[in-house]
Amino acid sequence: MLNSNSARVLIVDDDREFAESAAEVVRYHNMSARVVGSVAEATQATRQEGFDLLLLDVMLPDGSAFDVLDNLSGMATSSIVLMTGSPSIATAARAVSSPALAYLLKPLAPDRLEQLLDQAALRLRARTQAAGDASWVSACREMDDVSDMVGQIAGTDLSALITGESGTGKELVAQAIHQRSGRRGAMVEVNCGALSEELLASQLFGHERGSFTGAHQRHIGFVERADQGTLFLDEVTEMSLGLQVYLLRMLESKRYERVGGTVVNTVDLRVVAATNRDPRQAISEGRLREDLYFRLADVTIHLPPLVARSGDAALLAQHFLVQLNRIAGTSKSLSPRSIVLILEHGWPGNVRELKSAVRRAFYLSKSELVEPLLVAVPRPSAAKEEAPGIPVGLTWAELEEKALTDALIRHGNDKTAAAKALGISVRTVHNRLARRRAHD
């Protein structure tokens, strides 16, 4: 069975026993199932949330499956399957002319239902990537594990702590968890490191009019705005310890007071947090309360740096280029040398740095082929070093050899430091030196 990434299935049937049996099969495969028994309930359900598969009984107490289909006009539906225990030629004819994927007899064979669930999972994954969710554009096992974990926890109330270097896509993972959670509210993002303790408290919990100088009116805080949704605490280890106490109290009790207020408000939210620090080290350094850590980290999801995702840099670059071509109506492509450079670069800024490099190369390229010099990223440390002269007339291979030689000289033959300065891996430095010795 394919990983479903929390595909959502709506079962519309007034035969409660059959509907609940089908729902059990759906949930067994880690998908979300909702059961309703009438046209009115189905119409309301599809207006409240999107579904990846609709299983519709033809005959319903207040109409038929075709009434449900009429009410879906203009709405996005991935798969529609009509079911009946009393087949007729007239019904079959209408089913063939409808947008339904299949017209099946009840009871459904288990293997046929599983096949339909597989198809829904495939369509969900394809839509996710088409929507530009670059966090899942990957060929490495670690990112597959991340995707699987998101699918498993999205429909629960488990808190999640996402760790990883800056630029690895922590916010994208938080968005994926929220989008697949089924929560009606919004995902509200809080950058815990961008505001002072006093201002963050006001922004987080809100404040009453007159609670401090400049508070001319009541302010609705992030917590209240995230009611029925997800509160995303980015860089949570940068929050002051004093404020962490109030945050923990709110997460434990689901109650809070606005700054300057006396009314106790209740809230229903799911919390997802992120940090680019090692949480355990942050605890030992006194940056993060251990009790808050345990409350935030029901599940921990770690995103590996791009340099550790073998081959993913090229896949992501192609993905970003496809998006840019779609926007601009062009058909630009990366030259073979650009792809080599992308694979060799260290990408210390991770996916964020790669995306910026591809965007710059795309817009600066005057031809349909994006060349390596446009993709190359100047390192921030380069401005502090004296730039060596580059003779005119050298080939690209000769320029690379000269750059490697100059870097090794500047860093006292320290191959690790030279690799970092050039933005390539240490293994690449050793491979080039080995080729150089072989040709000498």
C-alpha positions, 0 to 999 in steps of 0.5 A, a space after each residue: 500500500 502506498 503512503 497516503 500522506 493523509 489522503 481524505 476520503 468521504 463515504 456517502 451511504 445511508 447503510 451505516 454498517 457498510 459505510 463504517 466497514 469501508 471507513 475502517 479499511 480507509 483508516 487502516 491504511 492511515 487515511 482520514 475517513 468521514 461518513 455521512 448518510 445524505 445528500 445534504 450532509 455530503 454537500 455540507 461536508 464538501 463545502 467544509 473541506 476538500 476530499 481526495 476520494 468520494 465514495 457515493 451510494 447512488 440511492 440516498 434518503 433525500 436524493 441521489 449521488 447525482 444530486 451530490 455531483 450537481 452540488 460539486 459543480 465548480 469544486 475540485 474533486 480528485 476521484 468520484 466512485 459511484 456505488 449501488 446495491 441495486 444496479 439498473 440500465 438507467 443508473 449505469 447510463 447516467 454514471 457513464 456520462 458523469 465525472 465518476 471514475 468508476 461505477 461499482 456494485 456493493 459490497 466492494 471487493 477489498 482489493 478493489 477498494 485498496 486499489 482506489 485508495 492507492 490511486 487517491 494517494 498517488 493523486 495527492 502526492 502529485 498535487 502536492 509536488 505540483 503545488 510547489 512543495 519543494 520539501 518533498 522533491 527528493 531522492 533520499 531516504 531521509 526525506 521520504 521518512 519525513 514525508 511518511 512522518 508528516 502523513 502519520 501525525 497530520 490528523 492527530 493532535 500530537 505536537 511536533 518539533 522540527 529541527 534542522 539548519 536554516 534554509 532546510 524547509 522547516 516552515 514548509 513541513 509545518 505547512 504540510 502538517 497543517 494542510 493535512 490536519 483537517 483543522 478549520 482554522 489558519 496556521 499562524 506563524 510566530 517568529 520567536 527571535 524577531 521580537 523583544 520579550 515584552 512585545 512578543 508577549 503582547 503579540 502572542 497573547 494579545 492585549 487589552 486597551 490601555 494595558 501599556 503606553 501605546 495600547 490604544 485598542 484591544 489587540 488579538 494575539 497569535 494564540 487567539 488567531 490560531 484557534 481551531 488551527 495551528 500555532 507555528 513557533 519558529 525559532 522557539 529556542 530564541 524565546 525568553 525563559 520567562 515567556 516560555 513559562 506562560 507559553 507552557 501554561 497555555 499549552 497545558 491548560 488551553 487557557 490564557 489571558 490577554 496582557 492587561 486583562 482579567 478574562 480567562 480565554 480558552 483556545 483549541 489549537 495544535 502547536 508545531 515548533 521549529 529551531 535551528 539549534 540542537 534542542 538538548 544543547 539548548 536545554 543544557 545552555 539554559 535557552 530552552 526549558 526542559 518541561 516546555 521541550 517535552 510539551 513541544 516534542 511529542 514528535 521530533 522531525 529532523 531535516 538534513 542539510 542539503 549537502 547530506 541529501 545526495 543528488 537532491 540539489 539537482 532535482 530541486 534546481 530543476 524543480 525551481 526552474 520548471 516553476 520559473 518557466 511556468 511563470 515566465 512562459 519560457 523553456 530554459 534549462 540548466 546546462 550540463 556544467 551547471 548541474 555539475 556545479 550545483 552538485 559540487 557546491 556545498 550549499 551552506 544556506 541549504 534549499 533557500 540558498 539554492 532557490 535564490 541561486 536558480 532564480 538569479 541564474 534564470 533571470 540573468 540568463 540571456 539564452 535558453 541555456 543557463 550557464 554555470 557562471 550564472 549559477 555560481 554563488 559568491 561566498 560571503 567570506 570572499 569579500 574579506 579575501 583578496 581576489 586573485 587575478 584571473 587571466 583572460 583566455 583560460 578554459 572553464 577546466 583551467 579556471 577551476 584548476 586555478 581556483 582550487 590551487 589558489 584556495 589551497 595556497 590561501 588556506 595553507 593546503 587545508 583541504 577542508 577550508 579550501 573546500 568550504 571557501 570554494 563551496 564544494 565538498 572535501 571529497 570533490 577536492 580530493 577527487 580533483 587532486 587525484 585526477 591531477 596526480 594521475 595526469 602529472 
